[in-house]
Each structure stands twice: as structure tokens, then as C-alpha cells.
Amino acid sequence: MEVVIAMGHFCEIHGPCVVMCTDRAQELPETPPVSLDVPVCDACESVDLDTVYTCQDEKSYYVTTRTSLSDSMARLLREAVTRSLSVEVVTQEDKDEGTMYFGDNTKGHYISHLFTIKDSLSRGFKRKYCIVVRGQHQVPLMHHYDFIEKNLKQISGGAGGKSQPCIRSGGTLKRKAKKGRCYPETSEPFVFAHLHLWFVFLLRAEVYQTVPHKVPECPVECSSPERLRDLYKEMPQHVFRIVLYCILTGIKIDTENKEVVSHFQQLLPKDFVLPTTGTVCRLYRTEDGAWNVQFKGTLPKTLPRMFELVEEALANSKLPDSTLQYYLMSISMRWFNIACVVSWSTGPCDQLMRSLGVHKCDMPLLSYWIPQSNACVKFAETDWFSREEDEDSKPQTP
């Protein structure tokens, strides 16, 4: 994650302004950064445009300058400093100090820490500062919010504790002088160099580094939902329902047209193996080209809920094929996850299956899916709902 750190202050003449900025670069800049087209004074330019603090490791250079090395980044940081010091309000009890987050995907995401330093030469005898940490992506930045906030508090606490308010004789409220000071006098003669080292430490922190990892492959892939919808319209309703039920519950389908089976099979996770033994459902075309099926079994009165959801989705003409694909994948993923969770259980699963929303009508489907989910669970082959019915039927003793 690319991170940029900047410090800003509230100038009594020009308002919010960036004082210094630390970037990560692959090589040292040959020319000073371009200054923003805004009025500046000695207070705003405590770090001269031609002053550069640098550090280097085996991978990058860390460069601290008056403004960012990129003109567009410099403008974004100036907007962030303005927002921190003039727009946003911290919610902590001490309203002069606190940490906040703001941002969007266009201008970036920011963690800004506000603090004040005592200064008898300033209005209210204090000066307002902020340290802004900018990242392009929200999730990695917010994931390390506590680490960033902790270090920013240490930086601001160290600067505030070492400040030495100056005493000026007379004329405190009259501000005729055009020049000002950015940083109050402290016991640190090289305060900006020390801030540069702090910022480099934050930029070099391991938490910002992107760790390469392999994204797991989705176990479900519904690649041709439009073809499945065509079969729903082409086949007689009773034929389509029998074939769909057999596919979802692990009943062998015998047909010469293997492509048709593959269109139904996309509703199953990719690693599932079709049965080769047991009850057979024969799918064929008649002489006039119509689809027909031979199946000795009968469909249950209450079908598995996945069966009903798939059938409703295919019949919904308002659901386009592009949306249908992900909807069918979500249905398959839900029941695949349920099968995995149940297969991992080593004890009685009555309460677990109820909490997962499994009904009695779903058991024919899970009886096929659970063993396919890298586990063999014996109770999947039995009617575990009968246990509750048996207990309810027992006579109660007084």
C-alpha cells in the first residue's frame, strides 16, 4: 500500500498549510518539488523549497520536502490539511486533540491526528497542527488504524512536551508583522529532521507492505445460466423438475446427450462427482424431438429449498442472465457452506442444523452434498427430525 505522510499547521495569515511531506521514491529527485500557487510566509515555509531530508534502504528512498514530489499529491494533501484543521471536528473529550478518518476512493483515504502546542506568541497561546497519513485504499489503512494512531500520538506528545513558550513584551494582540513562525521554540534544534525520521519509520513499517497470497478459487462456477434457462423453457415441466432433482440429490442420469447434464451440473460445486451406481434416471428425446424421462421414483411433496429457488430464478423473466449467474452461484455456495459446516461436526448436529436453517425437505440434498464435502456423515442418511418427534410422542410422567 502506497502511503504518504504530511504535517500541516494553521497559519495565522494564510490559514491551513502543509509544512512538510514525506514520500517514498525509487530514486532521488533531481529538482525541488513545485510549490503550490498559494501565498506563503516564513511560517508556512519553515522547510525551504530547496531543503531535502533523505533516507535510504535496500528498496526505496524516503524523501521529505516542503511539498510532495507530485504536484497532484501536493494539492490533495493541502485539501486534507484544510479539512483536518478547518472542517472536521474530533469527537474526543479534549477537542483540541484527537484522531479522525475521512476520504473516498477518488482523493484517497486519510487518518489525521490533530494536536496543539503552547506558544505565547500565538492567538490563544497555542498553535494547531495535524499529521496526515494518506493511503489509496481504505481497508489496509483502517486495518492499521491503531498502529498509526499510537505513533502519531507519540510524535505529537513528544513535540508538545518539549515546547518552550516564548514571552514577548507588549503588542501581543497586534499582528502587523507579515512574518510568523511555524513551529514554536523547542529543545530540539533539528526538530524537522527528527520528524523526518519519525515519518520514515512509519513508512517503513512492515504493516504497510503487501504480502503476496493466492486468492482461493471459488468452488462454484455457473458458466452458462442462459443455457439452463433455455432447457427450462424447452423441456416439459415434469421432465425438467425430475432432472433437476436428480442432479441436486445425487441420482444417476443416463443420457446420450452429455452436454445437457453438464448444464445442470453447473449448479453443483466443481469438485462434486456424479454418481455411477444406484437408482437411474433415463433422459432421452422422443421421435418427434420432445424431451422425456424414465424414473421409477417420485418427487417428494416438499422439495428441497435450493430446488425451489433455482426454479423460481429460471422462471423470473425480469432476472437477466448476467444477474442469474451470480444468483445461482450464491445459492450453491450457501448450501455448499452448510454441507461443509455439518461435515466438520463430530457430535450430534440437531441444534447445529436447525441454527443453519436446515429443514426436513433439505435432507435428500444434504445426504449427497455432505459426503462430497470431504466427509462421510452417517446421520445425513437418516431422518434426524424423527428424534424430536419421538421425544414429543413419549408420555410425560407427572
N, C-alpha and C positions, 0 to 999 in steps of 0.2 A: 504494500500500500504506500503510495507516494504521500509524504507528509511535509508540510511547510509550517514553520513556526515564526510568529512575528510578535513584537511588542509595540503597543501604542500608548499614547497619552492624550490627555485633553489639554490642548494649548489654550491659554487664556486669550490669545489673539485670534487664532485661526480655527479653534475647535479641535475635534478628533484628528489625530495624525499618526502615521506609522513612524516609529523611531528606528527600529532595526528589524531585519528579517534574515532568517537562516534557511538556506536551501540545500538540497543535495544535488550535486552535479557530477558528471562524468569527467569533466576537465575544468581547469581554472578559467574564469572569464578573462578575455583579452581587453575588454573595455568596461568602464564602470556602467552600472545599470542606469537606465533612463529615468530621470526624476519625473514624477507626476506633475502635470500642469496645474499646480495649485500654489498659492502664496505660502512661503516658508519664512521662518525666522531662526534665530540662534537656538531657540527652544526646540523647534521641530527638527533641526539639523545638528543635534548633538553628535551624531555619527556623520562625518562628512561623506559626500558622494564618492570621493576617491579613496576612502578608507575601507579596507577589506580585511576581515579576520578569516583565516582558513585553517582547517584541519583535514587530515587525510588518513584513510585506512586502505586496506588492500582492495576495496571495491569502489569507493567513491571519494569525492571531495565534499567537504562541508563548508559552505561559504556564507559568511554573514556580512551584509552590506546595509546601506541606508534603506534601500527598497529592494524588492525582489528582482532576481535576474531576468524575469519575464515581465514585460510591461503589462500584459493582461492579468497575470497573477498579482502584480502590484496593485492594480485597481480593485481586484476582488478583496485583497487584504485590507485596503483602505475602507472599503464598504463594510467589511466585517468589524473593523475597529470602530467605525462610526456607529454601527448598530449596537456594539457592546457598550459604548460609553454614553450614547445619547438616546437610544431607543428602548432596548431591552431592560428589564428590571429583575434583579436577583430576588429569590424568594426566601433566602436565609434570614435569620433574625437580624444579623448585622447587615444592613442594606448597603453599606459601603464596600463590602467584600462578598465574594461568592463565585460559584462556577455555574455556567449555563451552557446549553446546547441550542443551536439553531442551524438552519441550512436547508438545501434542496439538492436535487440531482444535477441541476444546471450550474449553479455557482459553487457547489461544494458543500461540505458539512463541517461545522466548526464547534470546537469546545473552547469556550472563552472564560478566562479567570480574571475577575475584577479585583483590584485592591487599591489601597490608598497609602500614601507616605506623608508623614508630617513634614510641613515646610512652612516656617513663619513668614516666608516671602510670598506666599500664595493666598488667594482668596479662600477664606475659611480655614487657613493654616494647614491645608493638606492638598495633595495633588492626586488626581485619578489616573490609574494605569490599567492596562489589560494585557494579558498574554493570550494570543490566539493560536490554536493548533488546528490546521486545516487538513482534511482528508477528502479524497474524491468519493469514497464510498462510506455509507452510513454504518453498516453493520460492523465492519472491522474497527472503525473508530469508536463506536459506542461499546464494543466488546472490551476495550481497554480504557473505558472512562475512568475507573477507579485509579488505575496506574497513572494516567495523565493528571487527574485532579490532585493526587497526592504529591507529585513532583512540582506542579505549579504552585501549590500552597507552600512548599519548602522554598521555592525561589522567591516568592513574594514575602514570605515571613523573614527570610534572611535579609532581604533588601530593606524591609521596614524596620527591622530591629537595629540596623546599623546606620540609619539615617540620623543626622545631627542637624536639627532645626537651627537656621541662622537667625540672628537678631539684627534687624535693621533699624536705624534711628530715624524716626519721623517719616511722614509721607507714605505710610503703608498702603493707604487706600487709593492714592493717586497713581494711575497707570499710564503715564505719558511716555515712558520709555518703550521703544518698539522691540527691544531685545528682551529675551527671557531665558530661563534655564529649563532644560528638560528634566534633568534628574537632580534632586536635592543633594547637598553635600553628604557624603557617606565616608565611612572609614576605609572604604575600598578605593584605592587610587585608580584601579583598572576595572571599574565596575562593568563596562560593556564587554571587555574581554572575558570576564567571569560569566556574564550572561551568555556569551557565545559558547563557552564550554558547557554550560547547562543545556542549552538548546541542542548542541551536538550530541550530548548524552541521550537526550530524548529521541533524536532522530536515529541514533544507532541502536536503540533498544531492540531487543530480539522480538518484542511483541508486534512490531510493525512488519516484520519480514513475512513474506508469503511462503507458506510451506506447501510444496507441491504434493498433491494427493490425487488418487484415482477416484473419480466420481463413480459410485456404484451404478451398475446398469439397471434400468427399470425392468423388473421381472415380467411386466405385461406389455404387450405391443399389439395394438389393434390397428393394423396397417391398411385394411380395406373395408371400412364400415359401410361404404356405399354399396359394395357387392353383397354384403349381408342383408342390407335393406332391399336390394333387388330380389334376393331369394325370398325375403318375407312377402314381397308383393307377388312373386311368380308362383310360389308353392301354395297349395291349398292350406288353409289354416291348421287343420288337424295334422297334416304331414309336417309342417314347419314346427309345430309345438312338440311333436314326438321326437324329431331330430334334435331340437334344441335341448329338450330334457335329457336325452341320452348322452349328449356331449357334456352337459354340466354335471351329470351324476356318474359318469364313467361306464356307460353301457356301450359295447362294441357296435360299430356301424359298418355294415358290409355294403359297399357300393363300387361300381366300376368307375365312377367319376370322383376321383380322389380330391380334385380341386374344390368341389363343393364342401367336402369335410374340412378342408383347410380353412375355408371361410368361416365355418362355425368354430373351428379350433382356436381362432384368434381371441375368443373370449376367455380361454384358459391361459394361465401363466406359461411362459415359453418352455420351461423345463418339464412340464407335465407330459407324461407318456400315455398315449391312448391304449385302452385295454385290448388284449388279443384273445382273451378267453371269456367265458361266461355267456350271459344272455346276448343274443344277436338281434340287432335291428337292421333290416334289409331295406335299403333305399334304391329305387330304380325308376325308370321312365316307362310309361306305357307306350303302346304302338302309336297313339295319337300325340305323343310328346309330353303328356302330363306327368307330374311327379306323383309317386305313390310310395307307400311304405308298408312293410310287413313286420309287425311287432306283436308278440304274444302277450306282453304285459299291458297294463293300463296306466294311464296317468293318474296320480293321486288327486283327490278333490281339492286339496290345498297345495299349490305348487310352491317350490322354493321362491323366496322373495327376490333373489337375483334373477330368476327366470322371469318374474313379472316385470321387474324394472327394465330388463333388456327388451321385452316385448313391447312395453309402453314406449320406450325410446324409439324403437324402429317404426312404430305406428304414428309417432308425432311428426307430422309434416312441417311443423314450424321449427324443428330442430335440424339445422343444416348439417351436412356431412362432416364439415370441419369441427363442429362442436360435438357431434355424435361420437367422433373418435375418442376424444378425451373423456367424455361422459362414460362411455363403455369401459375405458381403461380405469376410471375411478371406481366403478362398480366392481370390476375384477380385483383391483388392488385391495378394496375393503374386505372382500371375502378371503382373499389370499392371506391378508394380515390376521384375520380371525383364525384361520386354519393354522397359521404358524404359532400364534399365541397359545392355542389349545394344545398343539402338539408338544410344546415345551413344558407343559404342566406334567408333574409326576404324581399328583394325587387326584382325589375326586374333583371333578370340574363342574359340578352342578351350578354353584354360585358364579363361577367364572363365566360360564356360557350364558347365564342369564344376564350378567352385567354387560356382556358383549352384544346383547340383543338377539341371541340365537333362539329361534322357535322350533317347535317340533317339525314343522314343514321343511326346515332347512337341513335336517339330518341326512337325507339321501345325498345332498350335495357335499356336506362336510365328510361323510363317510368315504367319499372319493378324494376329496381335497386334502384331508389331514395326512393320510399316508404319503401322498405326493409331496407334502411339505417336509420331507426328510424325517418323518417319524411314523411309527405304527402305534396307533392308539386304539386299544381294544374297545373302549366304551363308545367309539364312534360307530361301531357296528350294532350297537344295542339301543334300545329306546330308553334313554336316561330319564325321560319325563315320567315313565311309569312308576319310578321310585316315589315321586311326590304323590301320585295318585294312590299308590298302595298305602302310603303312610296316612293319607287322608281317609282311606276306606277302613282303617283299623278302628275298632270300637274304643272309645275313650273310657278309661277307668275313673271312677269317681275319686 
